[in-house]
Amino acid sequence: MLIRTIQQAILVVFAVGVANPFLASCKGEESGSLQLSFQLGSGKSCDEFGIERVKAFLTDSGEEYDESVDCDKGEIRFNDVEAGTYRLKLFGYDADKAAVKDSEEEETTIKSGKTTTIETPIRLIDAPVTLKLRWDFEFSDCKKAGLGGFFITAFSSDGSDVLFDGQDILCNSNTVDDDGYHTIPDEGRDLKGNNFGEVEIQPYDANSAPLGEAIRFVFDSPGPGGEIRLSLSCDDTGCRGSGEPD
């Protein structure tokens, strides 16, 4: 009776392995590698830009891999990455561990049992500024105050040039970080860290008509990879701000 039970258990394990071969395969057969090189700007040295480390990220909806190297190495390799399509982005860090350089995000595919090589060096350039905005209602909310959202215009340091115009964010947007700030989209990487010094925010109502006066913030350029945080206090008449970053 015991022998028959053992035989049945062996048959079950064998059947599961045949039905799902991935259970019987090792990780190496389901993963691959990625080899890439990078350069700073037009091919400047790490010392010229003050970059000490470069870190690369591979991300998808469920996995994230990262590898970092000394900037002088000039290349990065990922091993044992689960096969699939990933978003690839690189960051260059200075002595203060600030990400002052980055690359544009691109897509790459890792194939099982193979090494994917990106032939063209990935270029790291000045990282744009991250602009964040938060708003607060004392005894109300978006709907009760009749606030629809905000039109945001960014200017160069001397106010002579528009970096982006009419960027829009909804009042009831739920894309908020732990500190209550919403990151303003900058897909064109227009917020240059060395030449960005003013923001104008125009609140609008549910019909997209201006609500109250525009609020202007003025500040020193934060440098590549910097962050500017702005706060508004709003009610049914519009919004107000300090005119300076938080």
C-alpha positions, 0 to 999 in steps of 0.5 A: 500500500505504501509503495503504491502511494509513493508511486502515485505521488511521483506520477502527480509531480511528473504530470505537473512538471509536464503540464507547466514546464516553467516549474521544472526549469531553472531561473537561468532558462527564464532570464537574460542579460543586458549590456550597455554603455553610456556617455555624458553629453557630447562625450565629456569626462566624468570629472568635467561634469562632476559625476561620480556614479551612474545608476541604471534602472529596468522597470515594468509593472511588477519588476525593478532591477538596478545596477550602478557603477563608477562613472569612469567605467562607462558601461553597465551590465544586468544579469539574471533579468526575467525575460520581458520588456522593460523601461530603461533609464540612467541617472548620473550622481554627483559628490552630494549623491544628487541625480544631476544627469539622466537619460531619456527613458527608452524601451528594451526587451530581455530575451531568455538565455540571451544577452541583449546589447545596446550598441549606441551609448546611452547619453546622459544630459542635464536632468530637468527640474521637478516641479511640484504643487500642492493646494489646501482648502480650509473648510472646503474641497474642489467641488464645493469651491467650484475649482476645476484645476490650474493652468501652469506657465513656467518662465526662464530665470529672467522672465524673458522666455516661456519654458512651457505654457498652459500645462494643466493639472486638475484640482481633483487629481489623485496623483499625490505623493506622501507630502501632498504634492502633485508632480507637474508633467514635463514630458518635453524636459523643458524645465532647465535647471540652470535657467528656470526661475518663475512660475505663474499659476492660474486657477480655473473653475469647472467651466475652465474660466479663470477663477481669481487672480493668477499667482506668481512664484519667483525663485533662484534656478535650482540647478540640474535635477533640482526640485521646486515645491509650491503651495496654494491656499484655495477657496471659492474666490480663488487661490493664494500663495507666498510667491516663494517656494516652500 
